[in-house]
Amino acid sequence: MKGLLKNLGLILILIGVVILLACSFTGNVNNNAVLGSSVFLVVLGLISYIIINKKIAD
């Protein structure tokens, strides 16, 4: 469980990147809701990665 929690930030970042890649390949780059949600996932993943790893290291 601790390993999954440690990698939660990376998983969120990868989900956001996959959504961005899928939008790019399908040509659906004009949908702001999808693009905004993927950017939100990437930023949330980055923040959670930093916070969770800082707490686990302590």
Summary of the structure (lengths in Angstrom):
residues: 58
radius of gyration: 13.4
end to end distance: 17.4
largest distance: 44.4
contacts: 153
relative contact order: 0.23
helix: 86%
strand: 0%
